[in-house]
């Protein structure tokens, strides 16, 4: 499928989705959000893809924010619809994807960019990365899940400070606050993420999908995470991967998932 704002590349079991608007520092506009939704959807149903890496083109920015020119004249109704549709199409969609998503943060991840990175299942940053939610400096708040995901990742107090001050964290600070899992040199970012993705791809994709569902359930108020874990654990026993994994273990060989 041809896209105008993103690039999609697959090598083996790993798909890399690159937001490709370098002249706009990869800012998210409506068209880009819709293209990302379609790309993630296509990758999730493609059984040959076991891991997705999400990054931004060039080295300055992962995503420097939302495209402000698209909503500067919105009213209350338009603003609410913007946040709702964006969360449904992309941010919540990515978080609940059954295929693991690694955000490779190269440069600025601000506003909607950090919200998108936080939607991924985990994050790796380059040493030049800077992250923040500066929306209050524009008279608005994060609307794509930032007020919910950031406190869960780094704690309420620090999240409140960052949101209220519109401040930024360096890559080292982001690692210290556990916003990212690793920090590597810029030139090592994608190779490092590919290495992680390769390790993931060797494991059962059905079990990983169940694990994502169970972990996410623990962060929701309307679902009992322990009950979801029990259900997903039981579901695993009905899969071909469970049979292959246990058989391979007993036969002292590597499983072929």
Secondary structure by P-SEA (a helix, b strand, c coil): cccccbbbbbcccbbbbbbccccccccccaaaaaaaaaaaaaaaacccccbbbbbbcccccccccccccccccccaaaaaaaaaaaaaacaaaaaacccbbbbbccccccaaaaaaaaacccccccccbbbbcccccccccccccccccccccccaaaaaaaaaacbbbcaaaaaaaccccccccccaaaaaaaaaaaaaaaccaaaaaaaaaaaaaaacccccaaaaaaaaaaaaaacaaaaaaaaaaaacccccc
